[in-house]
Amino acid sequence: MKVPAAAAAAAGFDWFETGYPDGAVGGPMTQTNATLAAAGVRPFAYINLGELAPSLAGIAKYTGQVLAHNSQWNTDSVDVTDPSWQRWIVARADEAYAEGSRGVKWDVGTPTIPPGKTRADVNAAIATMMSNIRANHPDLRFIFNQGESFMLAYPDLADALENEGLMSVAAQLR
């Protein structure tokens, strides 16, 4: 999908989510981010923190366990404590930054807990990744979709929280 950068820039947003890093520094995502930044809009990349799309499996080089399959989105839940996943996430954030993103929306902010681990183990792994990314890019901001337990445990590593499913859940409760 082509991001309507000029329209988003003119709309008065403070930040705008542009989508997955495309891996082409100087390419379409770089141009979109530059248009937004020139208008004072902080461009945010979208990166899935806890699930891997099959189309990215080869380049991700994830060697950990697949914990479940999300058939709705055709993604696999991964073990975020696995070092291969942590390398992938840091590399994706570096890629987004190189393309001009100055924020990341982390989807699946409450990843699946792998066997033998706890939520605290998962949160600590996320904190390690976020700390590494912030060490390289101190001006990068993080928004977590869900991730309430992470944000409570590590408030200094989360700039904002969203819960995109909250309204759909509320509608189902009526």
C-alpha positions in Angstrom: 0.0 0.0 0.0 1.3 3.4 -0.9 1.2 5.7 2.1 -0.5 9.1 1.3 2.4 11.0 2.9 1.4 14.4 1.6 -2.1 14.0 2.8 -1.0 12.7 6.2 1.5 15.6 6.5 -1.3 18.1 5.7 -3.8 16.6 8.1 -2.0 17.9 11.2 -0.9 14.6 12.8 1.9 14.6 15.3 2.9 11.1 14.2 1.8 8.7 11.5 2.3 4.9 11.1 3.8 4.2 7.7 4.0 0.4 7.7 6.7 -2.2 7.5 10.3 -1.1 6.8 10.8 -2.0 3.1 14.6 -2.5 3.3 15.3 -0.1 0.5 17.1 2.9 2.0 16.4 5.7 -0.4 13.3 3.9 -1.7 9.6 4.5 -1.2 9.5 4.3 2.6 12.5 6.7 2.9 10.7 9.1 0.7 7.4 8.8 2.7 9.3 9.3 6.0 11.1 12.4 4.6 7.8 14.0 3.4 6.3 13.4 6.9 9.4 14.6 8.8 9.6 17.8 6.7 6.0 18.6 7.8 6.8 18.0 11.4 5.2 14.6 11.6 7.1 11.8 13.3 7.0 8.7 11.0 6.5 5.4 12.8 7.3 2.0 11.3 5.2 -1.0 12.0 7.0 -4.0 13.4 5.4 -7.2 14.8 7.2 -7.9 18.1 5.7 -11.4 18.7 4.7 -12.9 15.4 6.5 -13.7 12.1 4.9 -13.6 8.7 5.9 -16.6 6.5 7.0 -14.1 3.8 9.8 -12.8 6.2 10.8 -16.2 7.5 13.8 -16.6 5.2 15.4 -13.2 6.0 14.5 -13.2 9.7 16.6 -16.3 10.2 14.5 -17.2 13.3 15.7 -20.6 14.6 13.4 -20.7 17.7 10.3 -22.6 18.3 7.0 -21.7 16.6 4.6 -21.4 19.5 1.3 -21.2 17.6 -0.1 -20.2 14.2 -2.4 -17.2 13.9 -4.6 -18.2 11.0 -6.5 -14.9 11.0 -3.3 -13.0 10.0 -1.2 -16.0 8.7 1.6 -15.4 11.2 3.5 -17.6 13.6 3.9 -16.7 17.3 7.5 -16.8 18.2 9.7 -17.1 21.3 10.8 -13.5 21.9 13.4 -14.8 24.4 15.2 -16.6 21.5 18.5 -14.8 20.5 17.7 -15.2 16.8 14.4 -13.4 17.2 16.1 -10.7 19.3 18.7 -10.1 16.5 15.9 -9.9 14.0 13.9 -7.3 16.0 16.9 -5.1 16.5 17.9 -5.4 12.9 14.3 -4.4 11.8 14.4 -1.3 14.1 17.8 -0.4 12.7 16.4 -0.8 9.2 13.3 1.4 10.0 15.6 4.1 11.5 17.8 4.0 8.4 14.7 4.6 6.3 13.8 7.7 8.3 11.4 6.3 10.9 11.7 8.0 14.2 9.2 5.7 16.0 8.1 2.1 16.0 4.7 0.7 16.7 5.3 -2.7 18.2 2.4 -4.9 17.4 1.7 -8.0 19.6 3.1 -6.2 22.6 2.1 -9.1 24.8 3.7 -12.0 23.0 3.0 -15.7 23.7 4.8 -17.1 26.7 7.1 -20.0 25.6 7.0 -23.3 27.5 9.2 -23.1 30.7 9.2 -19.3 30.7 7.1 -16.7 32.5 5.6 -13.3 31.5 8.5 -11.8 33.5 11.0 -13.7 31.2 9.2 -12.4 28.1 9.1 -8.8 29.4 12.8 -9.0 30.3 13.7 -10.2 26.8 11.6 -7.3 25.3 13.4 -4.9 27.6 16.8 -6.1 26.4 15.7 -5.6 22.8 14.3 -2.1 23.5 17.4 -1.1 25.5 19.7 -2.2 22.6 17.6 -0.3 20.1 17.5 2.9 22.3 21.3 2.7 22.8 21.7 2.9 19.0 18.8 5.4 18.4 18.0 7.4 21.5 15.5 9.6 19.6 13.4 6.6 18.5 10.0 6.4 20.2 8.0 3.3 21.0 4.3 2.7 20.9 3.1 -0.8 22.0 -0.1 -2.3 20.8 -1.2 -4.0 24.0 1.8 -4.7 26.1 0.3 -3.4 29.4 2.4 -5.8 31.5 5.6 -4.7 29.7 4.8 -1.1 30.2 4.1 -1.5 33.9 7.4 -3.4 34.3 9.5 -1.1 32.1 7.8 2.3 31.9 11.0 4.0 30.7 11.1 1.8 27.6 7.6 2.6 26.3 6.5 6.0 25.2 2.8 5.1 24.5 0.3 2.3 24.6 -2.6 1.5 22.3 -5.1 -1.3 22.5 -6.5 -1.5 19.0 -8.8 -4.3 19.9 -10.4 -2.5 22.8 -13.4 -1.1 21.0 -14.1 -4.3 19.2 -14.1 -6.1 22.6 -16.4 -3.5 24.1 -18.8 -3.8 21.2 -18.9 -7.6 21.8 -19.7 -7.1 25.4 -22.9 -5.1 24.7 
